[in-house]
């Protein structure tokens, strides 16, 4: 994938009226709720790693 992914909606109000922010890479501004937020890639998860609450009923 050569293009950066863009958010589809504001994480605060859910509206889709977003514009790239002036603060730099990953910054977005929502015209509906007048909030600014930033997206950040944290990294990849290890394959096969599961949280304790995802185990379901695998108790023995």
Backbone as CSV, one residue per row, in Angstrom:
resi,resn,N_x,N_y,N_z,CA_x,CA_y,CA_z,C_x,C_y,C_z
1,UNK,0.840,-1.161,0.000,0.000,0.000,0.000,0.889,1.230,0.000
2,UNK,0.721,2.075,-0.958,1.607,3.224,-1.096,1.058,4.493,-0.448
3,UNK,-0.263,4.590,-0.259,-0.846,5.789,0.326,-1.071,5.594,1.817
4,UNK,-1.061,6.705,2.544,-1.348,6.666,3.975,-2.851,6.520,4.183
5,UNK,-3.221,5.794,5.206,-4.634,5.637,5.515,-5.148,6.887,6.214
6,UNK,-6.358,7.259,5.912,-6.999,8.421,6.522,-8.161,7.942,7.382
7,UNK,-8.458,8.645,8.466,-9.605,8.246,9.289,-10.913,8.486,8.541
8,UNK,-11.899,7.652,8.784,-13.199,7.791,8.144,-14.143,8.675,8.942
9,UNK,-13.915,8.765,10.259,-14.783,9.571,11.107,-14.012,10.082,12.322
10,UNK,-14.551,11.107,12.938,-13.937,11.701,14.132,-14.098,10.736,15.309
11,UNK,-13.029,10.480,16.076,-13.145,9.570,17.224,-13.941,10.172,18.379
12,UNK,-14.221,11.466,18.343,-14.948,12.131,19.425,-16.445,12.247,19.152
13,UNK,-16.821,12.694,17.940,-18.236,12.916,17.650,-18.788,11.990,16.570
14,UNK,-17.927,11.313,15.808,-18.375,10.380,14.789,-18.663,10.994,13.429
15,UNK,-18.555,12.295,13.312,-18.822,12.947,12.029,-17.694,12.671,11.038
16,UNK,-17.978,12.871,9.761,-17.016,12.564,8.698,-16.394,13.801,8.067
17,UNK,-16.651,14.975,8.612,-16.134,16.232,8.051,-14.735,16.504,8.603
18,UNK,-13.751,15.760,8.109,-12.368,15.852,8.594,-11.468,16.495,7.551
19,UNK,-10.474,17.215,8.041,-9.475,17.828,7.172,-8.100,17.607,7.785
20,UNK,-7.065,17.474,6.954,-5.708,17.352,7.510,-5.366,18.565,8.361
21,UNK,-4.733,18.325,9.494,-4.367,19.408,10.400,-3.068,20.088,10.006
22,UNK,-2.870,21.276,10.530,-1.670,22.055,10.242,-0.477,21.634,11.097
23,UNK,-0.690,20.802,12.122,0.377,20.415,13.049,1.363,19.424,12.466
24,UNK,1.075,18.879,11.315,2.022,17.952,10.699,1.420,16.594,10.424
25,UNK,2.301,15.627,10.224,1.915,14.274,9.829,0.980,13.630,10.849
26,UNK,-0.122,13.107,10.382,-1.054,12.383,11.236,-2.045,13.251,11.982
27,UNK,-1.996,14.560,11.814,-2.910,15.457,12.510,-4.160,15.691,11.672
28,UNK,-5.313,15.677,12.318,-6.603,15.874,11.648,-7.438,16.839,12.457
29,UNK,-8.327,17.564,11.766,-9.238,18.500,12.409,-10.661,18.144,12.016
30,UNK,-11.569,18.167,12.989,-12.975,17.886,12.751,-13.739,19.208,12.727
31,UNK,-14.406,19.492,11.618,-15.166,20.730,11.496,-16.465,20.674,12.299
32,UNK,-16.977,19.483,12.572,-18.250,19.350,13.282,-18.123,19.673,14.773
33,UNK,-17.103,19.135,15.443,-16.964,19.352,16.890,-15.792,20.270,17.241
34,UNK,-15.083,20.748,16.213,-13.983,21.701,16.392,-12.851,21.125,17.248
35,UNK,-12.577,19.828,17.097,-11.481,19.188,17.828,-10.375,18.806,16.853
36,UNK,-9.172,18.757,17.365,-8.017,18.293,16.599,-7.499,17.025,17.269
37,UNK,-7.055,16.075,16.458,-6.500,14.839,17.007,-5.394,14.359,16.086
38,UNK,-4.606,13.426,16.590,-3.478,12.915,15.820,-3.503,11.400,15.816
39,UNK,-3.210,10.817,14.659,-3.102,9.369,14.523,-1.636,8.974,14.604
40,UNK,-1.380,7.845,15.251,0.000,7.397,15.402,0.041,5.873,15.308
41,UNK,0.906,5.370,14.453,1.110,3.930,14.331,2.042,3.488,15.446
42,UNK,1.608,2.533,16.244,2.401,2.085,17.387,3.294,0.901,17.081
43,UNK,2.938,0.073,16.106,3.753,-1.084,15.768,2.890,-2.289,15.486
44,UNK,3.525,-3.398,15.207,2.835,-4.641,14.907,2.780,-5.516,16.153
45,UNK,1.706,-6.254,16.286,1.575,-7.198,17.391,2.239,-8.510,17.020
46,UNK,2.762,-9.196,18.006,3.380,-10.491,17.762,2.316,-11.493,17.341
47,UNK,2.601,-12.287,16.361,1.647,-13.286,15.865,1.362,-14.322,16.948
48,UNK,0.112,-14.636,17.137,-0.272,-15.641,18.115,-0.425,-15.111,19.526
49,UNK,-0.104,-13.864,19.752,-0.232,-13.277,21.075,-1.689,-12.939,21.330
50,UNK,-2.215,-13.400,22.458,-3.608,-13.143,22.790,-3.707,-12.599,24.197
51,UNK,-4.692,-11.736,24.403,-4.937,-11.213,25.739,-5.619,-12.281,26.581
52,UNK,-5.479,-12.190,27.881,-6.058,-13.174,28.783,-7.576,-13.225,28.665
53,UNK,-8.239,-12.088,28.421,-9.692,-12.071,28.331,-10.208,-12.595,27.001
54,UNK,-9.335,-12.864,26.023,-9.732,-13.397,24.724,-9.771,-14.933,24.714
55,UNK,-9.394,-15.568,25.794,-9.298,-17.017,25.819,-10.656,-17.709,25.815
56,UNK,-11.675,-17.034,26.295,-12.992,-17.661,26.339,-13.081,-18.716,27.424
57,UNK,-13.623,-19.882,27.087,-13.796,-20.958,28.055,-12.781,-22.063,27.851
58,UNK,-11.531,-21.744,27.718,-10.478,-22.741,27.509,-9.874,-23.217,28.821
59,UNK,-10.613,-23.084,29.890,-10.085,-23.479,31.202,-10.101,-24.995,31.348
60,UNK,-9.076,-25.499,32.027,-9.008,-26.951,32.261,-9.043,-27.259,33.718
